[in-house]
Amino acid sequence: MATGKDRQKQLAREHYERQMQRRLEREQKAKRTAIIGSTVGVVIVVGGIVAAVALLGGNNTGTDAASSPTASAADTATAAPSASTGPKAYDAATGTCDYVKDTAGGKIKDVGMPPAKVKTTPATKTMTFKTNLGDIVVELNNAKAPCTTNSLEFLAKKKYYDGSKCHRLGTEKFPMLQCGDPTAKADGKSQDGSGGPGYVMAEENLQGAQYKRGVMAMAKTQAPGSTGSQFFLVYGDIGLTPDYTPVGTITKGLDILDKVNKAGVIADMGDGTGAPKETVEIKDVTIASKS
């Protein structure tokens, strides 16, 4: 027959198990709404180490567009399906992209709409961010992410990123630096992450996408076809689901990201991320075809 002590132990064990379950649920929720997005009502970003939901106030998630090793560049770019109500994926038959008005309600820096007609050649282009800490250079995958590359090139020519600050740094769990919100103050006090160009596009190059050290990928909201201007630079390995367009590979400047990471964040937002203590300001952006 159970004694009073046995009953107390059972109740204590059940209480402990409930606490652990609630804690697990909180941690899972924090991971889901963590890092990779722009924020319009919720900030999402890189969704923990295993998943991500992204709430970018107007820029974030995707469809795929990667290909098998035998697929052509054009086929690769086309592979990404898009939501029926959202922007369509790259159309290889016409060589066009679908950029549509962003209705999410974030802050907009309107510089117009990129040209719909694009080319998947050259296969790569070089994007250079001139920052207050030095140059960060990225080799863009134009063959597999032509619409994203075209958008970045358009924004660079419009000086859209000039003077903007990278607003979100992930630490151990989220090793990335998020940039691309032209309205961000990156002071640890402002609600950064809701800024965008006023248009969104379908995600690309998602099949088999991995977010390892050296990857540049686009942020987005939870909905497919919500990629805008925000992006994240990965300086560690992140176990994200393949929902964010991997647009390029960092070829120079990882030491800058390591330095920013070492300095830490102004204040942790509760999900392992925050505005970086070491300010990263983008002075100028250029994109050139590789010779």
C-alpha positions as CSV (number, residue, x, y, z in Angstrom):
1,M,0.0,0.0,0.0
2,A,1.4,3.4,-1.0
3,T,2.5,5.6,1.9
4,G,2.1,9.3,2.3
5,K,5.8,9.7,1.4
6,D,5.3,7.6,-1.7
7,R,2.4,9.8,-2.8
8,Q,4.5,13.0,-2.2
9,K,7.3,11.6,-4.3
10,Q,4.9,10.7,-7.1
11,L,3.3,14.2,-7.0
12,A,6.8,15.8,-7.0
13,R,7.9,13.7,-9.9
14,E,4.7,14.5,-11.9
15,H,5.2,18.2,-11.1
16,Y,8.8,18.0,-12.3
17,E,7.8,16.3,-15.5
18,R,5.2,19.0,-16.2
19,Q,7.8,21.7,-15.6
20,M,10.2,19.9,-18.0
21,Q,7.4,19.6,-20.6
22,R,6.5,23.3,-20.4
23,R,10.2,24.2,-20.6
24,L,10.7,22.0,-23.7
25,E,7.6,23.6,-25.3
26,R,9.0,27.1,-24.6
27,E,12.4,26.2,-26.0
28,Q,10.8,24.7,-29.1
29,K,8.7,27.7,-29.6
30,A,11.7,30.0,-29.2
31,K,13.5,28.0,-31.8
32,R,10.7,28.2,-34.2
33,T,10.5,31.9,-34.0
34,A,14.1,32.6,-33.7
35,I,16.3,34.1,-36.3
36,I,15.8,34.3,-39.9
37,G,13.3,36.7,-40.9
38,S,12.3,40.2,-41.2
39,T,9.8,41.2,-38.7
40,V,6.4,42.4,-39.3
41,G,4.7,41.2,-36.2
42,V,7.1,38.6,-35.1
43,V,10.7,38.3,-35.7
44,I,12.0,35.1,-37.0
45,V,15.3,34.3,-37.9
46,V,17.1,31.2,-37.9
47,G,14.9,29.0,-36.1
48,G,17.1,27.4,-33.5
49,I,19.4,24.6,-34.5
50,V,16.8,22.4,-36.1
51,A,14.0,24.4,-37.5
52,A,13.1,27.9,-38.4
53,V,10.0,29.8,-39.0
54,A,11.1,33.3,-39.9
55,L,8.9,36.3,-39.4
56,L,10.4,39.1,-41.3
57,G,8.2,42.0,-41.2
58,G,8.1,41.6,-44.8
59,N,10.9,39.4,-46.1
60,N,11.4,35.6,-45.5
61,T,10.9,31.6,-46.6
62,G,10.8,29.5,-49.6
63,T,10.4,27.0,-52.4
64,D,13.1,25.1,-54.1
65,A,15.2,25.6,-57.1
66,A,18.1,23.4,-56.9
67,S,18.8,20.6,-59.3
68,S,20.3,17.3,-59.8
69,P,24.0,17.2,-60.9
70,T,22.9,16.6,-64.5
71,A,20.3,19.4,-64.7
72,S,21.1,22.5,-66.6
73,A,21.5,26.0,-65.1
74,A,18.1,27.0,-66.5
75,D,16.4,23.8,-65.1
76,T,18.0,24.4,-61.8
77,A,16.7,27.9,-61.5
78,T,13.2,26.7,-62.4
79,A,12.8,23.9,-59.9
80,A,11.4,26.1,-57.2
81,P,7.7,25.7,-56.8
82,S,5.8,28.7,-55.5
83,A,2.6,29.2,-53.6
84,S,-0.4,29.6,-55.8
85,T,-1.2,33.0,-54.4
86,G,2.4,34.2,-54.1
87,P,5.1,35.2,-56.5
88,K,5.9,32.5,-59.1
89,A,9.3,30.9,-59.4
90,Y,11.7,31.7,-62.2
91,D,10.3,30.8,-65.6
92,A,13.1,29.3,-67.7
93,A,11.0,29.3,-70.9
94,T,10.7,33.1,-70.9
95,G,13.7,33.9,-68.7
96,T,11.6,36.0,-66.3
97,C,11.1,36.4,-62.6
98,D,8.0,37.3,-60.7
99,Y,8.4,40.2,-58.3
100,V,5.2,41.2,-56.5
101,K,4.1,43.9,-54.1
102,D,4.8,43.2,-50.5
103,T,1.5,43.4,-48.6
104,A,2.9,42.4,-45.2
105,G,2.9,45.9,-43.8
106,G,6.5,46.4,-42.9
107,K,8.6,49.6,-43.3
108,I,9.4,50.2,-46.9
109,K,12.3,51.9,-48.7
110,D,10.8,52.1,-52.1
111,V,13.3,52.0,-55.0
112,G,11.0,50.5,-57.5
113,M,10.8,47.0,-58.9
114,P,13.6,44.9,-60.4
115,P,13.4,44.1,-64.2
116,A,11.5,40.8,-64.7
117,K,13.8,39.7,-67.5
118,V,17.0,38.0,-66.2
119,K,19.8,35.8,-67.4
120,T,21.3,32.8,-65.7
121,T,24.7,33.5,-67.2
122,P,27.3,34.1,-66.1
123,A,26.9,31.3,-63.6
124,T,28.4,33.4,-60.8
125,K,28.7,37.1,-59.9
126,T,30.8,38.8,-57.2
127,M,29.0,40.9,-54.6
128,T,31.2,43.2,-52.5
129,F,29.9,44.8,-49.2
130,K,32.2,47.7,-48.2
131,T,31.7,48.0,-44.5
132,N,33.2,50.0,-41.7
133,L,35.1,46.9,-40.7
134,G,36.4,46.0,-44.1
135,D,35.1,44.2,-47.2
136,I,32.9,41.2,-47.2
137,V,32.9,39.4,-50.6
138,V,30.3,36.9,-51.7
139,E,30.2,34.7,-54.8
140,L,26.5,34.8,-55.9
141,N,25.1,31.7,-57.5
142,N,23.3,33.3,-60.5
143,A,22.7,30.0,-62.2
144,K,20.6,28.5,-59.4
145,A,19.2,31.7,-57.9
146,P,18.8,34.2,-60.8
147,C,15.8,36.1,-59.4
148,T,17.5,36.6,-56.1
149,T,20.8,37.6,-57.7
150,N,18.9,40.0,-60.0
151,S,17.1,41.6,-57.1
152,L,20.4,42.1,-55.1
153,E,22.0,43.6,-58.2
154,F,19.1,46.0,-58.6
155,L,19.1,47.0,-55.0
156,A,22.9,47.6,-55.1
157,K,22.6,49.8,-58.1
158,K,19.8,51.8,-56.3
159,K,22.1,52.3,-53.3
160,Y,19.4,50.6,-51.2
161,Y,21.8,49.1,-48.7
162,D,24.1,52.1,-48.4
163,G,24.3,53.3,-44.8
164,S,22.3,50.4,-43.4
165,K,23.4,48.5,-40.3
166,C,23.3,44.8,-39.7
167,H,20.8,44.5,-36.9
168,R,20.9,40.9,-35.6
169,L,23.7,38.7,-34.4
170,G,23.2,35.1,-33.4
171,T,25.6,33.6,-30.8
172,E,26.3,29.9,-30.2
173,K,22.9,28.6,-31.3
174,F,22.4,30.9,-34.2
175,P,25.8,31.7,-35.7
176,M,24.8,34.3,-38.2
177,L,24.7,38.0,-38.8
178,Q,21.4,39.4,-40.3
179,C,21.4,42.5,-42.4
180,G,19.4,44.2,-45.2
181,D,16.8,46.2,-43.3
182,P,17.6,49.8,-44.4
183,T,15.5,51.2,-41.5
184,A,17.4,49.2,-38.8
185,K,19.1,51.2,-36.0
186,A,20.9,48.2,-34.5
187,D,20.9,49.8,-31.1
188,G,19.4,47.0,-29.1
189,K,16.3,49.1,-28.4
190,S,14.5,49.4,-31.7
191,Q,12.2,46.9,-33.3
192,D,14.5,46.2,-36.2
193,G,13.8,43.7,-38.9
194,S,10.6,45.0,-40.5
195,G,12.2,47.0,-43.3
196,G,12.0,45.9,-46.9
197,P,12.0,47.1,-50.6
198,G,8.2,46.9,-51.0
199,Y,8.3,43.7,-53.1
200,V,8.8,40.0,-52.5
201,M,9.8,37.0,-54.6
202,A,9.8,33.2,-54.6
203,E,12.6,31.3,-52.8
204,E,15.2,29.5,-55.0
205,N,17.9,26.9,-54.8
206,L,16.3,25.1,-51.8
207,Q,16.8,21.4,-52.7
208,G,19.4,20.1,-50.4
209,A,20.1,23.5,-49.0
210,Q,22.4,23.6,-46.0
211,Y,23.4,26.7,-43.9
212,K,27.0,26.1,-43.1
213,R,29.8,28.5,-42.3
214,G,30.3,30.8,-45.3
215,V,26.8,30.7,-46.7
216,M,24.8,33.8,-47.5
217,A,21.1,33.2,-47.5
218,M,18.0,35.3,-47.7
219,A,15.7,35.9,-44.8
220,K,11.9,35.7,-45.1
221,T,8.7,35.3,-43.2
222,Q,6.9,32.1,-42.5
223,A,5.0,32.2,-45.8
224,P,6.5,30.9,-49.0
225,G,7.3,33.6,-51.5
226,S,8.2,36.2,-48.9
227,T,11.9,36.8,-49.7
228,G,12.8,40.5,-49.8
229,S,16.0,42.4,-49.1
230,Q,17.1,41.0,-45.8
231,F,19.8,38.3,-45.7
232,F,22.0,36.5,-43.2
233,L,25.7,35.7,-43.3
234,V,26.6,32.4,-41.6
235,Y,29.8,32.1,-39.6
236,G,29.0,28.7,-38.1
237,D,26.8,25.8,-39.0
238,I,23.0,26.2,-38.5
239,G,20.6,23.3,-38.7
240,L,17.8,25.1,-40.6
241,T,15.2,23.5,-42.7
242,P,15.8,24.2,-46.4
243,D,13.4,27.2,-46.6
244,Y,15.8,30.1,-47.1
245,T,17.4,30.9,-50.5
246,P,21.1,30.1,-50.3
247,V,22.3,32.8,-52.7
248,G,26.0,32.7,-52.4
249,T,29.2,31.8,-50.6
250,I,31.4,34.2,-48.6
251,T,34.9,34.2,-50.1
252,K,36.3,37.1,-48.0
253,G,35.3,38.6,-44.7
254,L,34.6,35.6,-42.5
255,D,37.2,37.0,-40.1
256,I,35.0,40.1,-39.8
257,L,32.0,38.0,-38.8
258,D,34.2,36.1,-36.3
259,K,35.3,39.5,-34.8
260,V,31.7,40.7,-34.5
261,N,30.6,37.4,-33.0
262,K,33.4,37.6,-30.4
263,A,32.2,41.1,-29.3
264,G,28.7,39.7,-28.6
265,V,25.3,41.3,-28.5
266,I,24.1,44.5,-26.7
267,A,21.2,42.6,-25.1
268,D,19.9,39.0,-25.7
269,M,16.4,39.1,-27.1
270,G,15.7,35.8,-25.3
271,D,16.4,33.6,-28.3
272,G,20.2,33.8,-28.4
273,T,20.3,36.8,-30.7
274,G,20.5,40.5,-30.4
275,A,21.9,43.7,-31.9
276,P,25.7,43.3,-32.3
277,K,27.9,45.3,-29.9
278,E,30.4,45.7,-32.8
279,T,28.5,47.8,-35.3
280,V,28.5,46.6,-38.9
281,E,27.5,49.4,-41.3
282,I,27.3,48.8,-45.0
283,K,28.8,51.7,-46.8
284,D,28.5,50.5,-50.4
285,V,27.5,47.4,-52.3
286,T,28.7,46.5,-55.8
287,I,28.0,43.4,-58.0
288,A,30.2,42.4,-60.9
289,S,30.3,39.5,-63.3
290,K,33.4,37.3,-62.9
291,S,35.8,37.7,-65.8
